Amino acid sequence: MSRLLLSLLVPGFLWFLVPVSHAQSGPVDITANQLDIQQTKGLATFSGNVVVTQTGFTLQAPKVVADYAGGKSNSTDINSITASGGVTITRTGQGAQAEKATGNTALYSPATKQIILSGNVTLIRGPSSLSGDKLVYDMATGNARVTNSGGPVKARFVPQSK
């Protein structure tokens, strides 16, 4: 289940979302008002005030759905993870500025190694920010694309004083 949490990485001024299992270790804690498991469909749905945490990372959303192996018996492989209803992902680090990503939905696909954050996407690190309506990050290549169908992508980069 460690793939359930997505984290925000900010190398330089480029923002990326990656699963915590690639960046962190340690237990993953999940709290929610309800957990529904549909074993035959291979779905685990956490709903109501969902909070997923792992060593400095937090994902909050009204609903998080893990699709594991399409209902194949005896499999715990995750096909996709979808957080919806207004997603907030934060990261705090030792001595680092807090980082925050928000959007309407977040989708992680381990097979394609892609993270898609969509709907009113905003990424913030200290005074710097980036916004659009969709962020697609390819973990295999490190390539990312931010788009905004309603106009330009907006970015504000504030250099850190030394």
C-alpha positions in Angstrom: 0.0 0.0 0.0 3.0 2.3 0.1 2.2 3.3 -3.4 -0.9 5.1 -2.1 0.9 8.2 -1.2 2.1 10.7 -3.7 4.8 13.2 -2.9 5.9 16.5 -4.3 9.5 16.9 -5.5 10.9 20.2 -6.6 14.3 19.9 -8.3 15.2 23.5 -9.1 12.1 25.3 -10.2 10.5 22.3 -11.9 7.8 20.5 -10.0 7.1 16.8 -10.1 4.8 14.3 -8.3 6.1 10.8 -7.6 5.0 8.0 -5.4 6.5 8.1 -2.0 7.7 4.5 -2.3 10.3 5.8 -4.8 11.4 8.6 -2.4 10.7 7.5 1.1 10.6 4.5 3.3 8.7 3.8 6.5 5.1 3.0 7.2 2.2 4.5 5.4 -0.6 5.6 7.6 -4.1 6.1 6.2 -7.1 7.5 8.0 -10.6 7.9 6.5 -14.2 7.9 7.7 -14.8 4.7 5.7 -13.0 1.9 3.8 -14.9 -0.2 1.2 -13.2 -3.2 -0.4 -14.8 -4.8 -3.5 -12.6 -7.9 -3.7 -14.2 -9.2 -7.0 -13.5 -5.9 -8.7 -10.2 -5.3 -7.1 -11.0 -1.9 -5.6 -10.2 -0.4 -2.2 -12.0 2.9 -1.7 -11.1 5.2 1.2 -13.7 7.9 1.6 -14.4 10.9 3.9 -11.5 13.0 5.2 -8.8 10.7 3.7 -5.4 11.5 5.0 -2.4 9.5 3.9 1.0 10.1 5.5 4.5 8.8 5.3 7.6 10.5 6.8 7.1 14.2 5.9 4.5 13.6 3.1 0.8 14.1 3.4 -2.0 13.5 0.9 -5.5 14.8 1.7 -8.6 14.1 -0.4 -12.3 13.3 0.1 -11.8 10.0 -1.7 -8.8 7.7 -2.7 -9.4 4.6 -4.8 -6.8 1.9 -5.3 -7.4 -0.5 -8.3 -5.4 -3.6 -7.5 -4.9 -6.1 -10.3 -8.3 -5.7 -11.8 -9.9 -8.1 -9.4 -7.5 -11.0 -10.2 -7.4 -13.2 -7.2 -4.3 -13.5 -5.1 -2.8 -10.4 -6.4 -2.0 -7.1 -4.6 -0.4 -5.3 -7.6 -1.8 -1.9 -8.0 -3.0 -0.8 -11.4 -3.9 2.7 -10.5 -4.5 5.1 -7.6 -7.0 7.9 -8.0 -7.5 10.7 -5.4 -10.5 13.0 -6.1 -12.7 15.7 -4.8 -10.0 18.2 -4.2 -6.5 16.9 -3.6 -3.8 18.5 -1.5 -0.3 17.0 -1.4 2.3 18.5 1.0 5.9 17.7 1.8 8.0 19.0 4.6 11.7 18.3 4.9 14.5 18.9 7.2 15.5 22.5 6.7 13.7 22.6 3.3 10.8 24.9 2.4 7.3 23.3 2.6 6.0 22.2 -0.8 2.3 22.0 -1.7 0.5 20.7 -4.8 -3.3 21.0 -5.2 -5.7 19.9 -7.9 -9.2 18.5 -8.4 -7.9 14.9 -9.1 -4.6 13.0 -9.0 -4.0 9.7 -10.9 -1.0 7.5 -10.5 -0.4 4.6 -12.9 2.5 2.3 -11.9 2.5 0.5 -15.3 3.0 3.7 -17.3 5.0 5.4 -14.5 2.9 8.5 -15.0 1.3 10.9 -12.5 -1.5 13.2 -13.7 -2.7 16.1 -11.5 -5.7 17.8 -13.1 -8.2 20.6 -12.5 -7.0 23.9 -11.1 -3.4 22.7 -10.5 -1.3 24.8 -8.3 2.2 24.0 -7.1 3.8 26.1 -4.4 7.3 26.2 -2.8 8.0 29.1 -0.5 7.1 32.2 -2.5 7.5 30.5 -5.9 4.4 29.1 -7.7 3.2 27.4 -10.9 -0.4 26.9 -12.1 -2.3 25.4 -14.9 -5.1 22.9 -15.4 -3.1 19.8 -15.9 0.3 18.4 -15.0 1.6 15.2 -16.5 4.9 13.8 -15.1 6.6 10.8 -16.6 8.7 9.1 -13.9 10.6 7.0 -16.4 12.0 9.9 -18.4 11.7 12.8 -15.9 9.8 14.8 -18.4 6.9 16.9 -17.3 4.3 19.1 -19.0 2.0 21.7 -17.5 -0.9 22.9 -19.7 -3.8 25.3 -19.3 -6.6 24.9 -21.8 -8.2 28.2 -20.6 -5.1 30.4 -21.2 -1.4 30.5 -20.4 0.4 28.5 -17.8 1.4 30.9 -15.0 4.7 30.7 -13.1 6.3 32.9 -10.5 9.9 32.1 -9.6 11.4 33.9 -6.6 15.2 33.3 -6.2 16.3 32.3 -2.7 18.6 34.7 -1.1 22.0 33.3 0.0 
